Amino acid sequence: MNRNFLPLCKKDMQDRGWDGVDFAYVIGDAYVDHPSFGHAVISRVLEAHGFRVGIISQPDWRNKESITEYGEPRLGFLVSAGNMDSMVNHYSVSKKRRRQDAYTPGGVMGRRPDYAAVVYGNLIRQTYKKIPVILGGIEASLRRLAHYDYWSGKIKRSILLDSGADIISYGMGEHSIVEIAEGLDGGIAVEDLIYLDGTVVKVKDLNSVYDAVILPSYEKLQKSPKIYAESFYEQYRNTDSVSGKRLAEPYGEHLYVVQNPPSGPLSQLEMDDIYGLPYMRTYHPSYEKAGGVPAIAEIKFSLTSTRGCFGGCNFCALTFHQGRVIQARSHESLLKEARILTEEPDFKGYIHDVGGPTANFRQPSCKKQLKFGVCKERQCLFPKACSNMEADHSDYINLLRKLRNVPKVKKVFIRSGIRFDYLLEDKDTTFLRELCQYHVSGQLKVAPEHVADEVLDKMGKPRHEVYQKFTKEFTDMNLRLKKKQYLVPYLMSSHPGSDMKAAVELAEYCRDLGYMPEQVQDFYPTPSTISTCMYYTGLDPRTMKKVYVPRSPHEKALQRALIQYRNPKNYDLVIEALHKAGRTDLIGFGEKCLVKPRRLSRKKLNAKRR
């Protein structure tokens, strides 16, 4: 296998002695050959199976010639919008254009279009009429069936239809992309590849589709938020490779989008093989003049230990993308990668993270999952820990101990999310002790998200008393270790279920904690999450009960201002919010008050003087 970057242009291809490529891979990101980047993993996996892949990075979508760099590929085009959904990449939750794109050379914004996967797919289809087009990546994965689109405020069709593509490889994609490639290489027409796990296809009728659950039609979804909520929850219940059913979504009388069951989780050997492929572990050298690719800084000295998450946060799309079954790399694989990191010229002795979606998940939550699949209507940790769950940190502890002893490693940090409720379920406190003793540098970031139990219920998070118990145990452990270390809580405002009363409760918590977060994350309705379904429909799809949803920009500003009540710029908003909540008792000079009695803002004062 050629240990070098994959071709980024025709000259690179010719330098390898190739007269063409099997797949041209169109990506919305800069080309970064690192296993934290989806395009690197998929292209290296295909390369390992004998396929030639050429990268077309951030093509000019206004020019058809930009995707003809290698001519017509032998087997097809692969398309990914990038490591992030292009709309999240471009816009804040308030729909304001972001200033920087961390996945573009020099951080320059505007090198990819909005709805990138759709635009790239149509660009290819306009140029090559019959070539197979395969969508992948998170943008396609989370838009694979009809979905609520926050930026347009509409229910959109499956991205498969709007992009003109033939098939979607959803989820992480290693299994399905190889099966697609081998099918095409074996002479099977792309329209006949309708049976592969981990794919979404389109068919004219259901004669060739068996055992499918028929979802409501796109037309019905557009007309009824209630029907949309029911359809979404049916999809949510079928996200497991063992228990998941085939789903068919009708579009008119003669078109169906069919989602095949998810691909099975990777074995440990497969995980090790994938992360052991010959990545260059950095961005393409052609980007050096522009200042490199900013996103590499976050992951260059971090180790991906696991995939999947059984935490089940309702605002997170991991259930739809990586699934709920934990897949873990071996200690040997991670130690080998750690030794590679220590040989980098700019390695300072610090491994920044060892984790995944949730750092302290290193095994499936229970033994039943591998045989029967994850529970369709029960969560492992919500509303409280399942009695079948096995909370055990011993493997993670042993891994961290080995990494601490790698030559040239001074410190191993844990910066991925820690599920504190899972930690508390482990009766052995060794992990908490070693976490505080070796893996925290003054502050540990955790994500309680809120303190009002009615909001936490809509988030799929544990009750506030669980976080309070964790803070006590964390504090007590640091006292025993004679360390001064603190928790930094991530907080979210304006999530479905959060009314002004709940927002005030969160502000009071910040007051009592003596903590004012510099940044507060407003809930962001991204495709394929339970929380986004609540935001659009006003219904909790798990129960079909009504949910209060703060939607207006002004109400969101009021809730956010309450959390940051100490900021003088928020004074007028805080006053208004407290009046709306009926909590004017918090305006005054007492130690429990959030703000002092009203004073006119400068703007209003100047207007009054005039």
N, C-alpha and C positions, 0 to 999 in steps of 0.2 A: 504494500500500500504506500502510495506516494505521500511522504510526510511533508506537506506544504499546504498553503492555502489552496482551496478549490478555485477554479477559474472565475475571475470576476469580469473578464472581457475576452474577446475573440483571440487576442494575442496569447493570453494565459492558456487558453485551450490548445492553441497550436504548439505552444512551448511544451505541452505534455505529449505531443504527438497525436492528438486527437483530430479527427476530421469532422467531428460533431459531438453533440451531447445526447444522452438518453432523456434527460429531464433538464429543462431550464426552470430555475427556481426564482420566481419574482417575489421580492420581499420589500416591505415598507421600511425596514430598519437598515442601518448601515450593516455591512457584513462583519460580524464578530464571531470568530471561530472558537467559541467557548461553550461548554455544556450547559451554561445557564441560559443560552439563547436557543429557542426552538428551531430556528432554521439551521443552526450548526448541528444539532442532534440529528434531525431528519436527514440532512444531506450526508452526514458521516455514516449513518446507518445504511443508507442506500449505497454509498460507496463500498461499505464492508460487504454488501451483497453483490458486488460486481457491476453496479450501475454508474454511469458517468453523469455527474451533475455539474452544471454551470450556474453560477449565481448572477442574477440581475438585480442589483440593489438600488432601491429608490428610483425607478425609471421615471422619466418625464411623462406623466399620464396624458399630457396634451399632444404627444407626438407618438404615432404608431411605431416609428422606427426604433423607439427606445427599447422595445421588447424583441427586436430582431437580431440582437447581438450575436447569437450563435446560429442564426438561421432557424429552420423548423426543427425542433428536437425530435428524436426518433420515436419517443413514447408519449411525451406530453409535457404540459406546463404544470408546475406546482405553484400555488399562490398563497402567501400569508401576509396579512397586514402588518405583522410584527409582534414583538413581545407584549405589547399592550393593544387594546382596542383603540383604533385610530381616533375615535371621537373622545375617549377619555384622555388620550395623549394630547389632543388639540385643545380641549375645553375644560375649564373648571366646572364645578357643580352649578355655579351661577351662569354658566354658558358663556363666560368670557374667554377670549383666546389666550392660551398660555404663551409665555414669552420664550420658553426653551423646550427643545425636544432632546432629551438625554440620549436617545437612540440614533441621533444624527451627528455626523462629524461636526465638531465645534459647537454642538448644541443648537444649531440653526433650526428655527421653526419654518415649516412650510414646504418641506421636501417630499411630503406624501400628501395625497388628497384625503378629504373627509370620506368616510366609508370606503377605505382603501381597497378592501378585498373585492367589493362590488365594482369599483372603477377599474382595477387591474384585470378582473375577469372579463369585463366587457371590452377592454382595450385589446386583450388577446383574441377574443372571439371576433372582433371586427377585422383582425389581421389574418388569423388562421381559422377558417370556418369550421373545420372538422377535427382539429387536434383535441385530444382529451385535455380537459382542464380540471385539476384536482385542488380543491380548497382545503386549507388547514390553518392551524394557529388559533389563538383564543378568540379573535373576532368572529371567525367562521363557526367555531365550536359552540359559542354561546348564542349564536343567531341561527342555529341549524333548523329550527322550526319557527312558526309564526311567533313574533315576540313584540313586547312593548318597547318602543324606541323613544327614550326620554328627550332626545334633541329635537325630534320632529313632533313629539306628542301623539304619535300614531302607533297603531298595530301594523307592523311590517310583515311582509311575506318571508318565508324561508329565504335566507341569503343565497341558497342554491339557485333559486329562480331568478332573483334580481341580478345575480352576477353572470348568468349565462354559463356557469360551470356545469360539469357532468356529475361530480361526486364530491362529498365532503369526507375527509378523514378527521373525525372529531376526537376530542380528548387529547392525550399526549401523542398518540399517533404512530408509535414505532411498529406495532403489530400490523395495523391496517395498511400503512403505506407500503410495507414490504409485500403484502398480499396483493395490493393494487398493482405495484410495479411488476411482480412476477406474473400476474394475470395478463397484463398488457403485453409483456415480453413473450408470453406464450401464445399470443395471437387472439386472445379473447377481446371482443369489442367492449369498449367502456360501458356501453348501454346494457351489456349482459352481466356486468359486475354488480349485481343487485343483492347479493347474499352475504356480504362480508361483515363480520362484527366490527363495530367502531366506525361505520360509515353511514352516510345519508345519501339516498339516491332519489331519482324521480322516475315514475312509471305512468303509462297512460291508463292502465287498469290494474286490478289486483289479482289477475289470473295467475300470475307467477309469484305472488306474495302469499305466504302461508302464516297462519296463527297471528295475524296482526290485530292489535287493538285499534279500532277506528276512532280517531279523535274528532271533535267537532270541526266542521269545515272552516276555512279562512273567512268566508262570508259571515258565518255565525259569530266568530270571534270578534270581528269588527263591530258587530251590532250590540253585543252583550258583554259587559265586564264580568258578570257572574259566570257566564259560560267560559270566558277566558281563564278565570281563576280555577274553575274545575278542570279545564284542559291542562293548565300549567301544573297542577298538583298531580295529575295522572303522569305527566312527564317526569316530575320529581320522584315519584314512586318507582320509576323504571330506569334508574340510573346505575343499577348494579349489574355486573357482568353475569352473575349466577341467576338472579331472580328477575332481571329486567326483561320486559316483553318487547316485541317488535311493535312500532307505532306507525300508523299511517294517517296523514293529514290531507284531507281532500281540498282541491282547488278547482272549483267548477265540477263538471261531470266527467271530464276525461283527463284529469291530471291529479296525481297523488305524490306527495313527498313522503318517503318511507325512511324512518330511522331504525336501523338494525340495532340489536342489543349492543351494549358497550363491549369493547375488547376486554379480555381478561387482564388482571394485574400482572405486571412483570415479576418474574421470579428474581431471587437475589442474584443468581448467576447472570440473568439478562441485564439487570441493573448494573452489575459490575462490568459486564462487557460493554455496555453503552457508554458508561462514564470513563472507560479505559480506551476509547477510540483515540486516534492520533490528532486531537485538537491542537491548534496552535496557541490557544488559551489567551488570545488577545484580538484586537481589531486589525483589519487589513492595513498593511503599512502605507497604502496610498492615502490614508486619512491623517497621517502624521502632520502634514503641513497645515491642516485645518485645526489642529489641536487635539486630535484623537476623538474618541467617542466617550462622552461623560459617563454613560451607564456602566462602563467596565469598572469604575472605581468602587462601586458598591459590592461587586462580587468577585473581584480578582483574587482576593485572599480569603474567600469563604468556601466552605465545603457543603455540597448538597448531600445530606445524609438520607433523606426519605422523600417519598411522594405520597399524596393522598392525605385526607384529614377526616376523622370521624367527629370533629368538634361541632359541625353542623350549624355554624352561625348563619342566620337567615339572610344577612346582607352580603354573604360571600358566595361566589359562583364555583367554588372548588368541587362541590358535589357533582356539578354538571361536567366539569373539565377533568379533574384528576381522580374523582371518585372518593369513596369513604373508606376504602381498604388501604391500609398502610403497606407501602412497598419500601424495603430498606436495603441499602448497600451493605456489604460485609465490612468488617473492621479492616481487613487486609486491603480492600479497594480504597478505603478512605485514608488509610495510613500511607499507601503508595502515592495518592494525590497530594497529601500533606507534605511528603518529602519533595515532591516536584515543586510545590509552592516555595519551600525553603531555599531552592536554588535560583529563584528569580532574583535578579540584581537589586530590585527595589524592595525586597522583603525585609521588614524591620523586626521580625520575630513575633508578629501578632497574627493569629488566625482569627478573622473577624467574626466568623459564625460557623456553627456546625448544626445544621438543622434542615428545615423544609417548611411547608406550610405551618406546621406546629412542631417546634424543636423537640419537645419531650415525648412525642409519639414515635416509637421505634418498632411497634408490633401491632397487629390487628387488635382491636379492642376486646375481642373474645374469640374462642376457638370455633364457635358455630359459624362465623362469617365465611370462612374458607369453604365450608361444605354447603351451607344453605344460603349464603349471601347476606348482605346487611338487611336489617329489618326495614320493611317498607314504610311502616307508620310509627316507628319508635326511634328515638335518638339515643345514642350511647351515653351522653352526658346531660341531656335536657329532658324534662325540667330538673331531674336529678340523675345522678349516676345510676346506670342499669346494674342490677345485681349480678349479671353475667360478665360485666366488664372486669378485666384483669389489669389493675394498675400496677405496673412494675417498671421501675427505672434502671434495673440492674444492668441491662445490656448497654444502655446509654452511658451509665456511670463508667463502666469498663472501657467503652470507646473513648470517652473524654480523658480518662487516666492515661491511656496509651498515647493519645495525641499530645498530652502535656509533656510526655517523655521523649517526643521526637527531637533529635538534635536540632539546635538553632531556634526552636520554638520557645518563646518567653511566656506567652500567655494565650489561652484559648478562650475567646468570648462566646457568649450565646446571645445573639441579637434577633433570631427568629422569635415568633411569638411563643410564650410559655403558657400552656393551659394550666392555670393555677388550681382549677377545680379538679383536674386529673391528678395533679401533684398531691393535693390533699387526700385523695383516695388511697394513695400509697402509704401504708402504715409505717414503712421504713423511712426515716427522715434523712437517710444518707444523701439522697440527691439534693435536698434542700440545703444541707450543710455544705456539700461540695460546690453547689451552685454559688452560694454566698462567699465561700472561701476562695474559690479559684476562678470563677467565670463571670463575675460582675465587676465593673470598674466604677464604683461609686453610685451608679444609678442602674436600675433594672426597669426596662420598659415593659409594661403589661397592659392588657386591654380589657378592663371591666366595662368600658363603653358608656355605662350609665349607672345610676343608683336607684332609679324608680323601678320597682319590680314589674309594674304594668308595661313599662317600655322594654325591660330586659326580656319579658315573656315574648314580645313581638320580635326581638332580636335573636331569640333562641339562645340566650345567655343565662348563666346561673343567677340565682337571686343575690341581692346585694350582700346578704349576710355571709355568703360564701367568700366573697372578696374580702370582707372585713376579717374573717377568720384567717385568710391567707396573709393579710397585712400584719396581723398580730404575730403569726408564726415567723414571717420574714424578719420582723423587727426583733423578736426574741432571739432568733438564731444569730442575727448580727451582733446583738448584745453579748451573747455567749462567746462569739468569735472576736469580740472587741473591735468591731469594724463599724465605721460610719457609712452606711449605704442606704439608699432611698429608692422607693418605688416612684416611677413616673407613669401615671395612668393616661392611656389614650381615652379620649372622650368623644362622643358623637352627638351632635345636636340634630333635631328635626327628623329623627327616624319615625316611621309610622308608629302611632301609639303615644308619641310625645306631645302632650298639650302644654299649655303655659304653666300649669300647676307642676307638671313633671320637670319642666325646664327650671323652674324656681327651686325645686328640690335638689337638682343637680348643682345649681349655683350655691345653695346653702352648704352643700357638701364641700365644694371648692373653698368656701369661706372657712369652714371648720378645719379643713386640711391645711389652710394657709398657702394654698397653691392656686396660681392663675396660669392656665396653659397659654403659651404664646400663640399656638395654633389650635384651632378646633375644626374637626372634620364634620362638615355638614353631610348628612346622608346623601349618597350619590346613587341614583337609580340606574344601575347598569343592567344589561340584559341577563336573563336567566337566574335571577335570585328570588327567593320567597318575598323578601322585603320590597323588591321592585314590583312584584305582583300586587302586594298590599298597596303600594303607592298609587298604582294605576287604578286598581279596582275598588279600593276602600274596603276590601274584604281580606280576612286571613284565610288563605286557601286551605289551611289545615283543618279549620273548623267552619269556614264560611260565615263567620260572625263579622259584624262591621268593625272597622278600625278607624280611629281618628287619624287623619293624615294632614300634617302641615305642608301646604303646597305653595302658598304665595311667597315671593321673595322677601316681602316685608316681615311676615311672621317668622321666616327662617332667620332673618337678621335679628329679630327680637330674641329668639331663643339662643342664638350664638352670642349675642351681646351679654346676656345674663351670665353665661359661663365666664366671660371676660369682663365682669362688671367693674374691675379696678381700672380698666383702661379709660382715661378721661374722654376719649373720642366716643365712647359708648354710652355716656351719661344719659342723654335724652332717650335713647332706646331702652335703657334699663328702667328708667322712670315709667315710660309707657308700658313696658312689659309687666311691671309690678302692679300698675293700676289695672291692666287687663286681667291679671291673675287674682286680683282682690287681695294682694299682699302688700298694701301700703305700710304695714307695720315694719317692713324692712327698709323703709325710708326714714332716716333719723340719725341720731348721734350715739345710739347704744352700740355696744360691741357686737351685737348680732345683726345690726343693720348692714345692708349692702352698700347703700349710698346715702349721702347727706341730703337734707331737704333741697327742693328744687332751686336751681339757679338757672338763669337764662343762658343758653348757649351764646357764643360770640355772635353768631349769625343773627339770632333773634334779637339780641341786645342792640346790635348796630341798626337793625331794621326799626326797633322801637325808638331809638334816638332820632332817627331821620323823620 
